[in-house]
């Protein structure tokens, strides 16, 4: 097994142990969306898609929303911490320095984007939130917090991904209503 496949295997194993129920499915779905948006995505992008939220699966040094007054500062710390954790994994797996540096750069920017590659990852992550995370987030957090998170997430989508989000429906009509209300207020 080469170093990249070994690293992906390690990343998946760590995320499988996350206390956040949706994390394993979200990691895989983000990778699927990345490959749908950019079928030729390179290894650094693919690793970043899998590992972008790895920070939530590692208890030591994890950042928690409750410790922050500002959601964007929390998300920035989450992204930086995730990049640090990913760097350790990739170094231990023997992944090349160039792929390691780019994957970690992308993870550090996955919440805000800023260039075509990190914007691509942000879009894949953002649409996956609506497809995978939102129903479980709602069960945990309730209507108001989920609506706030949906508004925040919708605002960061590209125009192309907003069109996709606008068409999302859930089996649970309450979730569909919540998303529609959040989109109207975004």
N, C-alpha and C positions, 0 to 999 in steps of 0.2 A: 504494500500500500504506500502510495507516495505521501509526502508531507502535507499536501493540501487536503487530500481525502482524509488523512488521519486527523487533521485539524477540524474539519467539518464534523467528523465523528465525535471528537471531544466536545465541540460546541453543542451538538445535539444532546449529548449525554448530560452536560451541565444544565441546559435549558429544560430537559426532561425532569429535573429535580426542582424546578422553580415552584414556589408556593403560590404563584399567580397561575391559576388554572388554565388560562388561555395562552400562556407563553409558548408552549411547544407548537400548537397549531398556528399561532400568529407568526412564529419564525418561519415555518414552512410556507405559509400563505404569502408572506412578504417576499420570499424567494420566488414563488410562483408568479406573483405580480411583477416582480422585477424582470423575470424572463419573458413574461408576456409583453411588457413595455419595451424591452430591449433583448430580443432573443440571443444576441451575441454577447451578452454581458460577460465581462472577464471574471477571473477568479476573485480578484479583490472585491468587486461589487457583489458577487455571490456570497462570499464570506461575510461581508458587511450586512447583507440582507438577513442571513441566518442569525448573526450575532448582535444585531443592533440593540436588542433589549437584554443582553446577557447579564447586565448589571442587576436586574431584578432577581436573577437566579442565584446570586452569590451574596450570602448574608453578611459576610465580613466587609465592612466599608460601604454597604448599600445606603443609598439616599432614600429618604421617605418623604412623600408629599406633605405629611403633617408637620414636618420640620421647616417648611417654607411658607412665607407669606405670598411670595410671587411665584406663580406657576411657571413662567418662562425661565426664571432662575433655577427652579427645581429641575426642569427639563434639560437645561444646559449642563447642570452638574451630573444628572443621570447619563447624558451622552458622553461627557468627559470620563466619568468613572467606567462606563462600558468600554471605551476605547483603551483605557489602561488595563482592564481585565483581559480584553482580547489580545493586547500586545503580549502579555505574559503567556497566554495559551499558544499563540502563533510562534513565539520564540522557542518555547519548549517542544513544539512539534517540528521545528526546523524549517518553517516556511521562509522563503526568501525575504530579505529585508525590504525589497521594493514592494512586494505584495503586502507584507505586514504593514509597512508605513501607509500605503494607500487604503487598505481595509480599515485601519485605525482612524485615519483622517476622515473617512466616510462615516464611520460610527460616531465620531465626535461632532459631525455636522448633520446627522440624520434627522434631527428635530427642526432644523432651520434651513437646511440647504445652503445655497449660495453660489453654486456652479452647476453645470449640466449633470454631472455625475451624482453629486449629493442631492440635487433636486429630484433626480430619478429615484433614489433610495427613499427620500422623504415621501414621494407620491406612492410608492409601493407600500411603505409602512402605513401611511395615512389611510389608504383605501382598505387595507387589511384590517385596520381598527374597526371600520364600519362593518366589514364582512364577518370577522371572527370575534373580535373583542367586545364589541358593544353590547350584545345580549348578556354576556357574563358580567361585564362592568355594571350594567343596569341592576342585575340581581344583587350585586355587592354594594352599590353606591346609591341606588334610587334615582328617581326622576330628575330632580334639580341638578345634581352633580353630573349625571350622565348628559343632560342637555347642555350644561356648561362645557363639558368635554367635547361633545359633538360640535358645538359652535366653534370652539378652538380648532378642532381637527378639520372641519370643513373649510375654514378660512385659509388654512395652509395648503389646501389642495390646488393643483394647477387647474386651469380651465377645463382641460380634457378630463381630468379625474372628477371634477365637480359634476360633469355631465353623467358620469357613471354613478356617483353617489346619489344624484337626483333620482335615479331609477331603482335604487335599492328598496326592496320590501322584505319584511320578515313574516314568518308564519304567525308570530304573535303581533296582532294589530296594534297593540299598545306601543311596541317598539317602532313600528312604522310611523305611527302618529308622532312619537317623540322625535324621530329623525326629521320628519317633515317640518315640525315646529322649529327645531334647531336650525334647519336650512333657511327657513323664512327669516329667522332672527339674525343669521350670520351676516 
